[in-house]
Amino acid sequence: MATISVRIDDATKVQLDNFCRDVGSNTSTIMKMFATKVAREQRLPFTIEIDPFYSHENMEELKRRAKNMDDGRHCHEHDLIP
């Protein structure tokens, strides 16, 4: 038998422990169930979506715009609103 150690914030740990208790189990058993399902099905049992803001294309566009601003192109000064 192997041991896996995972670091999570305190609030998430409390919520996870409470959920596990509420369904009549414990965190260790639920984590074993999760790992078994992933290993058996070779997929995560939930959907993970990419935030489009962090897409490669968007990051390249942001870098291009920042460079243009550094070079003084395609940017305009605006009066600050008091």
C-alpha positions in Angstrom: 0.0 0.0 0.0 1.3 3.5 -1.0 0.8 6.8 0.7 -0.1 10.0 -1.2 0.3 13.4 0.5 -1.6 16.4 -0.8 -1.5 20.0 0.5 -4.8 22.0 0.4 -5.9 25.1 2.3 -7.5 24.6 5.7 -11.0 25.8 4.6 -11.1 23.3 1.7 -9.9 20.5 4.0 -12.7 21.3 6.5 -15.3 21.3 3.7 -14.0 18.0 2.3 -14.0 16.4 5.8 -17.6 17.6 6.4 -18.8 16.3 3.1 -17.2 12.9 3.6 -18.8 12.7 7.1 -22.2 13.8 5.8 -22.2 10.9 3.2 -21.2 8.4 5.9 -17.5 8.1 5.0 -14.1 9.7 5.6 -11.6 11.6 3.6 -9.2 8.7 3.1 -11.9 6.4 1.8 -13.3 9.1 -0.6 -9.8 9.8 -1.9 -9.3 6.1 -2.5 -12.6 6.0 -4.4 -11.6 9.0 -6.5 -8.2 7.4 -7.3 -9.7 4.1 -8.2 -12.3 5.6 -10.5 -9.6 7.7 -12.3 -7.3 4.7 -12.7 -10.1 2.4 -13.9 -11.7 4.8 -16.3 -8.5 6.7 -17.4 -10.3 10.0 -17.1 -11.2 12.6 -14.5 -14.8 12.1 -13.2 -15.5 15.8 -13.9 -14.9 18.4 -16.6 -12.0 20.8 -16.5 -12.3 23.8 -18.7 -9.6 26.3 -19.7 -10.1 29.9 -18.8 -10.0 31.6 -22.3 -8.2 34.5 -20.7 -5.1 32.4 -20.3 -5.1 30.9 -23.8 -1.9 31.0 -25.7 -3.4 33.3 -28.3 -4.7 35.8 -25.8 -1.3 35.8 -23.9 0.5 36.5 -27.2 -2.0 39.3 -27.9 -1.4 40.8 -24.5 2.4 40.7 -25.0 2.0 42.3 -28.4 -0.1 45.1 -26.9 2.3 45.7 -24.0 5.2 45.9 -26.4 3.2 48.4 -28.5 2.6 50.5 -25.4 6.2 50.3 -24.4 7.1 51.5 -27.9 4.5 54.3 -27.8 2.4 52.8 -30.5 -1.4 52.4 -30.5 -1.9 54.0 -27.2 -3.4 57.3 -26.1 -3.2 59.3 -22.9 -6.4 60.0 -21.2 -7.3 62.5 -18.5 -7.9 61.0 -15.1 -11.4 61.2 -13.7 -11.2 63.2 -10.4 
